[in-house]
């Protein structure tokens, strides 16, 4: 059986690790199309694939500490961290499940925004406003998801802090 001081140290470590992550509202800016890239054709001369130049991703060292980014392994790391936290407090399981659901929605949204940005780049002037509205709506929904991630992180921190306080009483 584990000792109280062992459990207390594990909780302290988890609390620090969970607190080290950041949540930022990037609004999926990296998906913005800024030009055409290469095009690829099949043997009959039909275009089969076109690439687009986009705004670059933020620095990797930033992405490594930000949950919610669809372009880094950080979400997976944070989910594993939440699984460790569940081992000390089973009451955190619903938050871990919710985190994974929100992240899945963000990944889908990232792809959707990429598609809409390509449409906007290629759209006629009469279509641009409609596509721009769709992008804006998507960004608003993305901000809501980022807020959910922030709330999940705060609740995990609060729950672990409470558990740690119980060990010090």
N, C-alpha and C positions, 0 to 999 in steps of 0.2 A: 504494500500500500504506500502511496506517495505521502510524503510529509507536507505539513502546511506551508513550510518555508519554500519547498519545491514548487507547490501550486502557486504561491504568491509570486515567485520569480517568473514563472511561465506567464502569468497574467500581466505582470509588469512589462515583459518582453513583447507580448501581443499588443498591449496598449500602445507601446512606443511604435511598433511597426505599423499598426493601423493609422496612428496619428501622423506618420511620416509621409503618407500619400496625400496628394492634393487633388482637388476637383476644380477644373476651370471650364469656362464657357468658350469653347473654341469656335462654335457655330459652324463647324465643318468647313472652315475657310480653305483648307488645303485641297478641297475638291473643286475649287473654282478653276474653270478652264480659261487659259490665257493665250492659247494659240493651237494651231494644228501641229501634230507630230507626223510620224510616218504613216503611210498607207500601204496595205499589203493586198496583192491580187492573186487570184488563182491562175491556172494554166490557160484559161480562156480569156483572161484579161478583165474579169469581173472583180471589182473591189470586194474583198471579203472581211477586211478589218482595217479600221482607222484608229490611230492613237491621237491623243490630245496632250498638249503641254499644260501642266497645272502649276499652281503655286506650290512650292516645296513644303514638305513636312517641317514641323518645328524640330529643333535639335533633339537628337536621340536622348541626350542626358535629361532633357525636360520630359520627354515622353515616358521615360523609365519611372517617373515619380507621379504621373498623372493617371488617375483612373478615369475611364470613359473614352480614352483615345482608341479608335478602331485600328490604329496602325502601330501597335506595340503589344508585347506580351504582358503588359502590366495588369490588365484585367484578369488574366488567368492567374497571375501571382497573387492578386488581391483575393480572388475567389478561394485559392488554396489557403491563404492566410485566414479567411473566414471559416474554412473547414477546421483549421486548427483551433480557432476560437470556439467553435461548436463543441469540440472535445472537452473544453473546460466549462462551457455553459450551453447546454442543449437548447436553451431559450433563444439562442442566436440563429438557429437553423432557418426560421422564416425570413430573416434578413439576408442570409446567404442565398436562399432561393430567389428572393426578390431582386437581389443584386444581379444574379445571373440572367434573370428575365429582362431587366433593364438593359444590360449589356447587349443581349441578343437584339433588342429593338434598336439600339444605337448602331450595331453593325449593319442592320437592314437599312436604316436611315442613311448611313454613310454611302451605301451603294445607290440608293435612290437619289441622293443629292448629286452624286457623280453623274448619273444619267440625265438628271434635269439640267445640270450645268452644260453638258454636251448639247442638249436640245436648245438651251438658251444661246449658246455660241453659234449654232447653225440656223436658228429660227429667223424667219422674216420679221421685219419690224412690227407687223401687225400681231405676230404671235409672241413677241418678246415679253410684253406686259403680263400675259397670262402665265407664262412659264416663270417669270420673276415672282409673281404672287405665290405660285406653288412652292418655289424655293423659300420664300419668306415664311410661309406657313410651316414648312418642314423645319426651318431653323428655330421657330418658336416652339415646336414640339420637342426638338432636340434640347433646347434650353430647359424645358420642363423635365426631361429625363435626367439631365445633368443635375438639376435641383434635387431630384429623387436620390441620385447617387450620393450627393452631399448629405442629405437627410439620413440615409442608411449608414453612412460613415459616422455621423454624429451619434446616432442611436447605438451603434456598436461601441464607440468610445465611452458613451455614458454607461452602458451596461457593464463593460469591463471595469470601468472606474468604480462603479457601485460594488462589484464583486471584490475588487481589491480593497475597498474600504471595509468590507465585512471581514476580511482577513486581519485587518489592523485593529479591529475592535476587541 
